[in-house]
Amino acid sequence: MNTDMVLDALEQALHDRGMPKNVIHHSDRGVQYLSIRYTNRLEAANLRASVGTTGDSYDNALAETVNGLYKTEVIEYLKADWQGLADVQLATLNWVDWFNKERVHSALDYVSPF
């Protein structure tokens, strides 16, 4: 993963959600997230950077939870229907879209983010 890739993802999120207020952007200590270009863009978008600690197994708990859900809900559940890589990619894109836009959240009183 490189800075261009994470900058593209950030730009897409800003485009989709607009310029947020009082948002904390949390990431691991990957060099792409600590780069001058990326941190400057966070500052320009009024996003407060939060970077995880080294060697803290709880720091990555959310990412591990999402990866586990992906493996259970996509990889294990749908794998019999795939004919090739394009099918896996499409299933992944559909799941990420659903996960981000339609999945209900307990923190939102069991409604979807959109």
N, CA, C and O atoms as a MOPAC input file, in Angstrom:
PM7 MOZYME 1SCF
protein

 N      0.84800 1    -1.16300 1     0.00000 1
 C      0.00000 1     0.00000 1     0.00000 1
 C      0.89700 1     1.23000 1     0.00000 1
 O      1.92500 1     1.25900 1     0.67700 1
 N      0.50200 1     2.24600 1    -0.76500 1
 C      1.31600 1     3.45100 1    -0.82100 1
 C      0.46700 1     4.69100 1    -0.53700 1
 O     -0.75100 1     4.59700 1    -0.39100 1
 N      1.11600 1     5.84300 1    -0.46000 1
 C      0.42800 1     7.08700 1    -0.12700 1
 C     -0.63600 1     7.43200 1    -1.14900 1
 O     -1.71600 1     7.88800 1    -0.77400 1
 N     -0.36400 1     7.22700 1    -2.43400 1
 C     -1.36200 1     7.53900 1    -3.46000 1
 C     -2.64700 1     6.74700 1    -3.24700 1
 O     -3.74400 1     7.28100 1    -3.41000 1
 N     -2.51100 1     5.47800 1    -2.88500 1
 C     -3.68800 1     4.63200 1    -2.69400 1
 C     -4.54600 1     5.13400 1    -1.52900 1
 O     -5.76600 1     5.23400 1    -1.66100 1
 N     -3.92500 1     5.44800 1    -0.40200 1
 C     -4.71200 1     5.89600 1     0.74700 1
 C     -5.22900 1     7.31900 1     0.54700 1
 O     -6.28800 1     7.66800 1     1.07000 1
 N     -4.50000 1     8.13800 1    -0.19700 1
 C     -5.01000 1     9.46900 1    -0.53500 1
 C     -6.24600 1     9.36100 1    -1.42500 1
 O     -7.21400 1    10.09700 1    -1.23300 1
 N     -6.21800 1     8.45300 1    -2.39200 1
 C     -7.39400 1     8.23700 1    -3.24600 1
 C     -8.59800 1     7.81000 1    -2.41700 1
 O     -9.70800 1     8.29700 1    -2.63500 1
 N     -8.38600 1     6.90200 1    -1.46900 1
 C     -9.48200 1     6.44700 1    -0.60400 1
 C    -10.00700 1     7.60200 1     0.25300 1
 O    -11.21700 1     7.74600 1     0.43100 1
 N     -9.10800 1     8.41500 1     0.77600 1
 C     -9.52200 1     9.57000 1     1.56900 1
 C    -10.32400 1    10.54700 1     0.72000 1
 O    -11.36600 1    11.03700 1     1.15600 1
 N     -9.84700 1    10.83600 1    -0.49100 1
 C    -10.56900 1    11.75500 1    -1.37800 1
 C    -11.95900 1    11.21900 1    -1.71100 1
 O    -12.92100 1    11.98600 1    -1.75700 1
 N    -12.07100 1     9.92300 1    -1.94200 1
 C    -13.38100 1     9.33300 1    -2.22600 1
 C    -14.30400 1     9.49900 1    -1.01900 1
 O    -15.47200 1     9.85300 1    -1.17600 1
 N    -13.78800 1     9.24500 1     0.17500 1
 C    -14.60000 1     9.39900 1     1.38900 1
 C    -15.04100 1    10.84800 1     1.57200 1
 O    -16.19400 1    11.10400 1     1.91900 1
 N    -14.14300 1    11.79200 1     1.34400 1
 C    -14.49900 1    13.20200 1     1.47200 1
 C    -15.52600 1    13.60000 1     0.42600 1
 O    -16.43200 1    14.38200 1     0.71400 1
 N    -15.39500 1    13.07700 1    -0.77100 1
 C    -16.36800 1    13.35800 1    -1.82800 1
 C    -17.73300 1    12.79800 1    -1.46300 1
 O    -18.75000 1    13.47100 1    -1.63200 1
 N    -17.75800 1    11.56900 1    -0.96200 1
 C    -19.02400 1    10.90800 1    -0.62800 1
 C    -19.69300 1    11.51400 1     0.59900 1
 O    -20.91900 1    11.60600 1     0.65500 1
 N    -18.90200 1    11.92400 1     1.57300 1
 C    -19.45100 1    12.39600 1     2.85300 1
 C    -19.40300 1    13.91300 1     3.02600 1
 O    -20.00300 1    14.44700 1     3.95800 1
 N    -18.70100 1    14.60500 1     2.14400 1
 C    -18.53400 1    16.03600 1     2.33700 1
 C    -17.42000 1    16.31200 1     3.34300 1
 O    -16.73900 1    15.39800 1     3.80800 1
 N    -17.25700 1    17.55700 1     3.65600 1
 C    -16.21700 1    17.95600 1     4.59600 1
 C    -16.77300 1    17.84900 1     6.01500 1
 O    -17.57100 1    18.68900 1     6.43000 1
 N    -16.36500 1    16.83900 1     6.75100 1
 C    -16.93600 1    16.60000 1     8.07900 1
 C    -16.39800 1    17.56200 1     9.13200 1
 O    -15.37400 1    18.21700 1     8.93900 1
 N    -17.10300 1    17.62700 1    10.23300 1
 C    -16.65800 1    18.43100 1    11.36900 1
 C    -16.38800 1    17.49900 1    12.54500 1
 O    -17.10400 1    16.51900 1    12.75000 1
 N    -15.35800 1    17.81000 1    13.30800 1
 C    -15.03400 1    17.06500 1    14.52900 1
 C    -14.83200 1    15.57000 1    14.29000 1
 O    -15.31200 1    14.74100 1    15.06400 1
 N    -14.12500 1    15.23500 1    13.22400 1
 C    -13.87300 1    13.82800 1    12.90400 1
 C    -12.43100 1    13.47700 1    13.24300 1
 O    -11.50400 1    14.23600 1    12.96000 1
 N    -12.26600 1    12.31800 1    13.85300 1
 C    -10.93600 1    11.79600 1    14.15400 1
 C    -10.63200 1    10.69000 1    13.15500 1
 O    -11.40900 1     9.74500 1    13.01700 1
 N     -9.52000 1    10.80000 1    12.46800 1
 C     -9.07900 1     9.79100 1    11.50200 1
 C     -8.04100 1     8.91500 1    12.19400 1
 O     -6.92600 1     9.36000 1    12.46200 1
 N     -8.40900 1     7.67200 1    12.48100 1
 C     -7.49400 1     6.77200 1    13.17500 1
 C     -6.86700 1     5.79700 1    12.18100 1
 O     -7.55900 1     5.24800 1    11.32400 1
 N     -5.57900 1     5.58800 1    12.29500 1
 C     -4.88100 1     4.64400 1    11.41900 1
 C     -3.77200 1     3.95500 1    12.20200 1
 O     -3.47300 1     4.30200 1    13.34400 1
 N     -3.17700 1     2.97100 1    11.54800 1
 C     -2.00100 1     2.34800 1    12.15000 1
 C     -0.78400 1     3.20900 1    11.81600 1
 O     -0.92800 1     4.30700 1    11.27800 1
 N      0.38700 1     2.72700 1    12.12600 1
 C      1.60100 1     3.51500 1    11.93100 1
 C      2.25200 1     3.27800 1    10.56500 1
 O      3.45700 1     3.47300 1    10.41000 1
 N      1.47200 1     2.86500 1     9.59300 1
 C      2.00200 1     2.66000 1     8.25400 1
 C      2.57200 1     3.94800 1     7.67900 1
 O      2.03300 1     5.03200 1     7.90600 1
 N      3.65900 1     3.82400 1     6.93600 1
 C      4.33000 1     5.02200 1     6.41400 1
 C      3.42300 1     5.83700 1     5.50400 1
 O      3.57600 1     7.05400 1     5.41100 1
 N      2.47800 1     5.18300 1     4.82900 1
 C      1.57500 1     5.91700 1     3.95000 1
 C      0.69000 1     6.88100 1     4.74500 1
 O      0.35100 1     7.95800 1     4.25400 1
 N      0.31500 1     6.49800 1     5.97700 1
 C     -0.52800 1     7.35800 1     6.80800 1
 C      0.27200 1     8.43200 1     7.53200 1
 O     -0.29500 1     9.43200 1     7.97300 1
 N      1.56500 1     8.24300 1     7.65700 1
 C      2.41600 1     9.21000 1     8.33700 1
 C      3.13200 1    10.13600 1     7.36100 1
 O      3.87900 1    11.02200 1     7.77700 1
 N      2.90600 1     9.93600 1     6.06800 1
 C      3.58900 1    10.75400 1     5.06300 1
 C      3.14100 1    12.21100 1     5.16100 1
 O      2.03500 1    12.50600 1     5.61200 1
 N      4.00400 1    13.09700 1     4.73800 1
 C      3.70100 1    14.52800 1     4.76400 1
 C      2.48700 1    14.82600 1     3.89600 1
 O      1.61100 1    15.58900 1     4.30200 1
 N      2.42300 1    14.23800 1     2.71200 1
 C      1.28300 1    14.48200 1     1.81500 1
 C     -0.03400 1    14.08500 1     2.46600 1
 O     -1.01900 1    14.81800 1     2.36900 1
 N     -0.06100 1    12.92900 1     3.13200 1
 C     -1.30500 1    12.44500 1     3.72800 1
 C     -1.70100 1    13.28300 1     4.94300 1
 O     -2.86100 1    13.67200 1     5.08200 1
 N     -0.74500 1    13.55800 1     5.81200 1
 C     -1.07300 1    14.34300 1     7.00700 1
 C     -1.45900 1    15.77800 1     6.64000 1
 O     -2.29900 1    16.37800 1     7.31100 1
 N     -0.85900 1    16.33200 1     5.59000 1
 C     -1.26300 1    17.66000 1     5.11600 1
 C     -2.70000 1    17.64800 1     4.60500 1
 O     -3.45100 1    18.59500 1     4.83900 1
 N     -3.08200 1    16.58200 1     3.90900 1
 C     -4.45600 1    16.48900 1     3.39200 1
 C     -5.45800 1    16.34000 1     4.52900 1
 O     -6.54300 1    16.92100 1     4.48100 1
 N     -5.10100 1    15.56300 1     5.55300 1
 C     -5.97800 1    15.45000 1     6.72100 1
 C     -6.19200 1    16.82500 1     7.35200 1
 O     -7.31500 1    17.19500 1     7.69600 1
 N     -5.11400 1    17.56300 1     7.49700 1
 C     -5.20600 1    18.89500 1     8.09000 1
 C     -6.06500 1    19.82200 1     7.23500 1
 O     -6.88900 1    20.56700 1     7.76600 1
 N     -5.88000 1    19.78300 1     5.91900 1
 C     -6.66300 1    20.62800 1     5.01700 1
 C     -8.15500 1    20.29300 1     5.07400 1
 O     -8.99700 1    21.16400 1     4.85800 1
 N     -8.48100 1    19.04000 1     5.36400 1
 C     -9.88000 1    18.60100 1     5.44900 1
 C    -10.42700 1    18.72900 1     6.87300 1
 O    -11.54300 1    18.29200 1     7.15100 1
 N     -9.64600 1    19.32500 1     7.77000 1
 C    -10.04500 1    19.48200 1     9.17600 1
 C    -10.31100 1    18.15400 1     9.87400 1
 O    -11.20700 1    18.05300 1    10.71300 1
 N     -9.53100 1    17.14100 1     9.52400 1
 C     -9.62000 1    15.84200 1    10.18200 1
 C     -8.48100 1    15.74000 1    11.18900 1
 O     -7.33100 1    16.03800 1    10.86600 1
 N     -8.79600 1    15.32800 1    12.38200 1
 C     -7.77000 1    15.18200 1    13.41500 1
 C     -7.15600 1    13.79300 1    13.31200 1
 O     -7.86500 1    12.78800 1    13.37800 1
 N     -5.85200 1    13.73700 1    13.15100 1
 C     -5.15600 1    12.46000 1    13.00100 1
 C     -4.96000 1    11.79100 1    14.35600 1
 O     -4.64300 1    12.43900 1    15.35400 1
 N     -5.16000 1    10.48200 1    14.35900 1
 C     -4.89400 1     9.65400 1    15.52900 1
 C     -4.16100 1     8.42200 1    15.02200 1
 O     -4.66200 1     7.71300 1    14.14900 1
 N     -2.99100 1     8.17000 1    15.56000 1
 C     -2.17700 1     7.05500 1    15.09000 1
 C     -2.00100 1     6.06000 1    16.22900 1
 O     -1.71900 1     6.43500 1    17.36700 1
 N     -2.17200 1     4.80000 1    15.90200 1
 C     -2.07800 1     3.74300 1    16.90200 1
 C     -0.68400 1     3.58500 1    17.46700 1
 O      0.29700 1     4.09700 1    16.92600 1
 N     -0.62500 1     2.87300 1    18.55300 1
 C      0.64900 1     2.61900 1    19.21000 1
 C      1.27700 1     1.34100 1    18.66800 1
 O      0.57900 1     0.46100 1    18.16600 1
 N      2.56600 1     1.24900 1    18.77100 1
 C      3.29100 1     0.07200 1    18.31400 1
 C      3.17800 1    -1.03600 1    19.35400 1
 O      3.35100 1    -0.79700 1    20.55000 1
 N      2.89000 1    -2.23500 1    18.89400 1
 C      2.86300 1    -3.38800 1    19.77700 1
 C      1.62600 1    -3.51500 1    20.64200 1
 O      1.62200 1    -4.29800 1    21.59200 1
 N      0.57000 1    -2.76300 1    20.33600 1
 C     -0.67000 1    -2.82400 1    21.11100 1
 C     -1.68300 1    -3.67700 1    20.36000 1
 O     -2.23600 1    -3.24700 1    19.34800 1
 N     -1.92200 1    -4.87700 1    20.85300 1
 C     -2.80800 1    -5.79500 1    20.13600 1
 C     -4.24800 1    -5.30400 1    20.10300 1
 O     -4.99700 1    -5.68700 1    19.20400 1
 N     -4.65700 1    -4.48100 1    21.04200 1
 C     -6.02600 1    -3.96500 1    21.05300 1
 C     -6.21200 1    -2.82800 1    20.05800 1
 O     -7.33800 1    -2.50700 1    19.67800 1
 N     -5.11400 1    -2.22500 1    19.64000 1
 C     -5.18400 1    -1.08700 1    18.74200 1
 C     -5.79300 1    -1.46200 1    17.40000 1
 O     -6.42000 1    -0.62600 1    16.74900 1
 N     -5.61900 1    -2.69400 1    16.98600 1
 C     -6.09000 1    -3.13600 1    15.68200 1
 C     -7.37200 1    -3.96600 1    15.79300 1
 O     -7.73600 1    -4.66800 1    14.85000 1
 N     -8.05000 1    -3.89100 1    16.92200 1
 C     -9.21700 1    -4.74100 1    17.17300 1
 C    -10.33800 1    -4.50400 1    16.17200 1
 O    -10.95000 1    -5.46300 1    15.70300 1
 N    -10.62300 1    -3.25100 1    15.83500 1
 C    -11.70300 1    -2.97500 1    14.88800 1
 C    -11.38600 1    -3.56200 1    13.52300 1
 O    -12.24300 1    -4.19700 1    12.90800 1
 N    -10.16900 1    -3.35700 1    13.04400 1
 C     -9.78900 1    -3.91100 1    11.74100 1
 C     -9.88000 1    -5.42500 1    11.74400 1
 O    -10.34100 1    -6.02400 1    10.77200 1
 N     -9.44700 1    -6.04300 1    12.82200 1
 C     -9.52800 1    -7.50300 1    12.90700 1
 C    -10.97800 1    -7.97400 1    12.93400 1
 O    -11.29900 1    -9.01900 1    12.36600 1
 N    -11.85100 1    -7.22200 1    13.58300 1
 C    -13.27400 1    -7.56200 1    13.60600 1
 C    -13.86400 1    -7.48300 1    12.20600 1
 O    -14.58700 1    -8.38400 1    11.78100 1
 N    -13.55700 1    -6.40500 1    11.48900 1
 C    -14.07400 1    -6.24600 1    10.12500 1
 C    -13.53400 1    -7.35500 1     9.23100 1
 O    -14.28200 1    -7.92200 1     8.43400 1
 N    -12.24800 1    -7.67300 1     9.34900 1
 C    -11.67900 1    -8.76500 1     8.55000 1
 C    -12.36800 1   -10.08300 1     8.85300 1
 O    -12.63500 1   -10.86700 1     7.94200 1
 N    -12.65900 1   -10.33700 1    10.11800 1
 C    -13.35500 1   -11.56700 1    10.49500 1
 C    -14.75200 1   -11.63300 1     9.91700 1
 O    -15.17800 1   -12.68400 1     9.43900 1
 N    -15.47500 1   -10.51600 1     9.95500 1
 C    -16.81500 1   -10.47300 1     9.36000 1
 C    -16.74500 1   -10.71400 1     7.85800 1
 O    -17.55800 1   -11.45200 1     7.30200 1
 N    -15.76100 1   -10.08400 1     7.20000 1
 C    -15.58800 1   -10.27200 1     5.75700 1
 C    -15.34400 1   -11.74500 1     5.43200 1
 O    -15.96000 1   -12.29600 1     4.52000 1
 N    -14.45400 1   -12.36900 1     6.17400 1
 C    -14.15200 1   -13.78200 1     5.92300 1
 C    -15.38400 1   -14.65700 1     6.12600 1
 O    -15.63300 1   -15.57300 1     5.34200 1
 N    -16.15500 1   -14.37600 1     7.17600 1
 C    -17.34500 1   -15.17700 1     7.46200 1
 C    -18.45900 1   -14.91400 1     6.45900 1
 O    -19.05300 1   -15.85100 1     5.92500 1
 N    -18.74500 1   -13.63300 1     6.20100 1
 C    -19.90500 1   -13.26100 1     5.40500 1
 C    -19.66700 1   -13.31100 1     3.90200 1
 O    -20.61800 1   -13.45000 1     3.13400 1
 N    -18.43400 1   -13.20000 1     3.47800 1
 C    -18.14700 1   -13.20700 1     2.04000 1
 C    -17.36800 1   -14.45300 1     1.64600 1
 O    -17.84000 1   -15.25300 1     0.83900 1
 N    -16.19900 1   -14.61700 1     2.20400 1
 C    -15.32000 1   -15.70400 1     1.77400 1
 C    -15.94700 1   -17.06700 1     2.03400 1
 O    -16.04000 1   -17.88000 1     1.11400 1
 N    -16.37600 1   -17.33300 1     3.24800 1
 C    -16.92300 1   -18.65800 1     3.57300 1
 C    -18.32800 1   -18.85900 1     3.02100 1
 O    -18.65200 1   -19.94300 1     2.53500 1
 N    -19.16500 1   -17.82900 1     3.09000 1
 C    -20.56900 1   -17.97000 1     2.71500 1
 C    -20.77900 1   -18.02500 1     1.20200 1
 O    -21.61300 1   -18.79400 1     0.72400 1
 N    -20.03500 1   -17.22100 1     0.44800 1
 C    -20.28900 1   -17.08800 1    -0.99000 1
 C    -19.31300 1   -17.83300 1    -1.89000 1
 O    -19.50900 1   -17.84500 1    -3.10500 1
 N    -18.28300 1   -18.44800 1    -1.35500 1
 C    -17.19400 1   -18.97300 1    -2.18500 1
 C    -17.64000 1   -19.99200 1    -3.22700 1
 O    -16.99900 1   -20.10000 1    -4.27300 1
 N    -18.69900 1   -20.73300 1    -2.98800 1
 C    -19.13400 1   -21.75800 1    -3.93900 1
 C    -19.65700 1   -21.15400 1    -5.23900 1
 O    -19.69500 1   -21.83300 1    -6.26500 1
 N    -20.05600 1   -19.89100 1    -5.20500 1
 C    -20.64300 1   -19.24700 1    -6.38100 1
 C    -19.61300 1   -18.60500 1    -7.30900 1
 O    -19.97900 1   -18.13200 1    -8.38500 1
 N    -18.35700 1   -18.57600 1    -6.92900 1
 C    -17.36000 1   -17.85100 1    -7.69900 1
 C    -16.79100 1   -18.69700 1    -8.82800 1
 O    -16.50700 1   -19.88400 1    -8.66800 1
 N    -16.63400 1   -18.04400 1    -9.97400 1
 C    -16.01500 1   -18.68000 1   -11.12800 1
 C    -14.58100 1   -18.20000 1   -11.34300 1
 O    -13.80100 1   -18.86200 1   -12.02800 1
 N    -14.23100 1   -17.05700 1   -10.76600 1
 C    -12.88700 1   -16.51700 1   -10.94300 1
 C    -12.66400 1   -15.29000 1   -10.08400 1
 O    -13.50600 1   -14.93100 1    -9.26000 1
 N    -11.52300 1   -14.64900 1   -10.28300 1
 C    -11.12900 1   -13.49200 1    -9.49100 1
 C    -12.12800 1   -12.34800 1    -9.61000 1
 O    -12.41300 1   -11.67500 1    -8.61900 1
 N    -12.66100 1   -12.11800 1   -10.79600 1
 C    -13.62600 1   -11.03100 1   -10.98400 1
 C    -14.85100 1   -11.21800 1   -10.09600 1
 O    -15.40700 1   -10.23900 1    -9.59700 1
 N    -15.27500 1   -12.45300 1    -9.89300 1
 C    -16.41600 1   -12.72800 1    -9.01400 1
 C    -16.08800 1   -12.39100 1    -7.55900 1
 O    -16.92900 1   -11.85700 1    -6.83600 1
 N    -14.87100 1   -12.70300 1    -7.13900 1
 C    -14.44200 1   -12.37700 1    -5.77000 1
 C    -14.39300 1   -10.86300 1    -5.59200 1
 O    -14.84600 1   -10.33700 1    -4.57500 1
 N    -13.84200 1   -10.16600 1    -6.58500 1
 C    -13.75000 1    -8.71200 1    -6.50400 1
 C    -15.13300 1    -8.07200 1    -6.44200 1
 O    -15.35200 1    -7.15200 1    -5.65500 1
 N    -16.05900 1    -8.54500 1    -7.25600 1
 C    -17.41300 1    -7.99900 1    -7.25200 1
 C    -18.11000 1    -8.27500 1    -5.92000 1
 O    -18.77300 1    -7.39500 1    -5.37100 1
 N    -17.96500 1    -9.48000 1    -5.40600 1
 C    -18.56400 1    -9.81500 1    -4.10700 1
 C    -17.98400 1    -8.93100 1    -3.00600 1
 O    -18.70700 1    -8.49700 1    -2.10900 1
 N    -16.68900 1    -8.66700 1    -3.07300 1
 C    -16.04100 1    -7.81500 1    -2.07600 1
 C    -16.55300 1    -6.38300 1    -2.16900 1
 O    -16.88000 1    -5.77500 1    -1.15100 1
 N    -16.62400 1    -5.84300 1    -3.38000 1
 C    -17.13200 1    -4.47800 1    -3.55500 1
 C    -18.56300 1    -4.34900 1    -3.05500 1
 O    -18.90100 1    -3.37500 1    -2.38300 1
 N    -19.39400 1    -5.31300 1    -3.37500 1
 C    -20.78700 1    -5.28100 1    -2.92300 1
 C    -20.87500 1    -5.34600 1    -1.40300 1
 O    -21.67600 1    -4.63600 1    -0.79400 1
 N    -20.04900 1    -6.20100 1    -0.78700 1
 C    -20.07800 1    -6.33400 1     0.66400 1
 C    -19.60500 1    -5.05400 1     1.34700 1
 O    -20.21700 1    -4.61400 1     2.32000 1
 N    -18.52600 1    -4.45100 1     0.85300 1
 C    -18.01200 1    -3.21600 1     1.44600 1
 C    -19.05800 1    -2.10800 1     1.33700 1
 O    -19.26900 1    -1.35800 1     2.29000 1
 N    -19.71100 1    -2.00300 1     0.18400 1
 C    -20.76000 1    -1.00100 1     0.00600 1
 C    -21.89300 1    -1.23200 1     1.01100 1
 O    -22.34900 1    -0.29200 1     1.66200 1
 N    -22.34200 1    -2.47600 1     1.13300 1
 C    -23.39300 1    -2.80800 1     2.09700 1
 C    -22.93000 1    -2.52600 1     3.52300 1
 O    -23.66900 1    -1.93200 1     4.30800 1
 N    -21.71800 1    -2.94600 1     3.86200 1
 C    -21.18700 1    -2.78300 1     5.22000 1
 C    -21.13900 1    -1.31100 1     5.61000 1
 O    -21.47400 1    -0.95500 1     6.74000 1
 N    -20.72000 1    -0.44900 1     4.67500 1
 C    -20.56700 1     0.97000 1     4.97300 1
 C    -21.86800 1     1.75700 1     4.92200 1
 O    -22.00500 1     2.76400 1     5.61700 1
 N    -22.83200 1     1.31300 1     4.10600 1
 C    -24.02900 1     2.12800 1     3.88200 1
 C    -25.32400 1     1.55600 1     4.44000 1
 O    -26.22600 1     2.32100 1     4.77900 1
 N    -25.44400 1     0.24600 1     4.54500 1
 C    -26.73700 1    -0.33900 1     4.88700 1
 C    -26.76000 1    -1.12100 1     6.19400 1
 O    -27.81400 1    -1.23700 1     6.81900 1
 N    -25.64900 1    -1.64600 1     6.60700 1
 C    -25.60200 1    -2.46800 1     7.82500 1
 C    -26.02800 1    -1.63600 1     9.03200 1
 O    -25.56000 1    -0.51200 1     9.21100 1
 N    -26.90700 1    -2.18200 1     9.85100 1
 C    -27.34700 1    -1.45000 1    11.04000 1
 C    -26.24600 1    -1.48000 1    12.10100 1
 O    -25.47800 1    -2.43600 1    12.20200 1
 N    -26.19600 1    -0.40800 1    12.88500 1
 C    -25.16300 1    -0.24700 1    13.90300 1
 C    -25.80700 1    -0.05600 1    15.26700 1
 O    -26.72000 1     0.75600 1    15.41800 1
 N    -25.34300 1    -0.78800 1    16.24300 1
 C    -25.87400 1    -0.61800 1    17.59800 1
 C    -25.59300 1     0.79100 1    18.12100 1
 O    -26.40900 1     1.35400 1    18.85000 1
 N    -24.44700 1     1.36100 1    17.75500 1
 C    -24.10300 1     2.71200 1    18.21400 1
 C    -25.01800 1     3.77500 1    17.61400 1
 O    -25.09300 1     4.89100 1    18.12900 1
 N    -25.71500 1     3.43400 1    16.52500 1
 C    -26.65200 1     4.36500 1    15.87900 1
 C    -28.09500 1     3.96500 1    16.16800 1
 O    -28.99400 1     4.26800 1    15.38500 1
 N    -28.31400 1     3.29300 1    17.27900 1
 C    -29.64400 1     2.82200 1    17.67800 1
 C    -30.23300 1     1.88400 1    16.62400 1
 O    -31.42400 1     1.94000 1    16.31600 1
 N    -29.39100 1     1.04000 1    16.09300 1
 C    -29.76100 1    -0.00500 1    15.13100 1
 C    -30.38400 1     0.54100 1    13.85100 1
 O    -31.36700 1     0.00300 1    13.34100 1
 N    -29.79200 1     1.61900 1    13.34300 1
 C    -30.13700 1     2.11500 1    12.01200 1
 C    -28.85600 1     2.14900 1    11.18600 1
 O    -27.75400 1     2.08800 1    11.73000 1
 N    -29.01200 1     2.24500 1     9.87300 1
 C    -27.84200 1     2.28600 1     8.99200 1
 C    -27.25300 1     3.69500 1     8.98000 1
 O    -27.94100 1     4.65600 1     9.32300 1
 N    -25.98700 1     3.82500 1     8.58800 1
 C    -25.34100 1     5.14000 1     8.57300 1
 C    -25.95000 1     6.11400 1     7.56700 1
 O    -25.84700 1     7.32700 1     7.74300 1
 N    -26.58300 1     5.59700 1     6.51900 1
 C    -27.14500 1     6.48700 1     5.49800 1
 C    -28.64000 1     6.49700 1     5.56100 1
 O    -29.28700 1     7.19000 1     4.77600 1

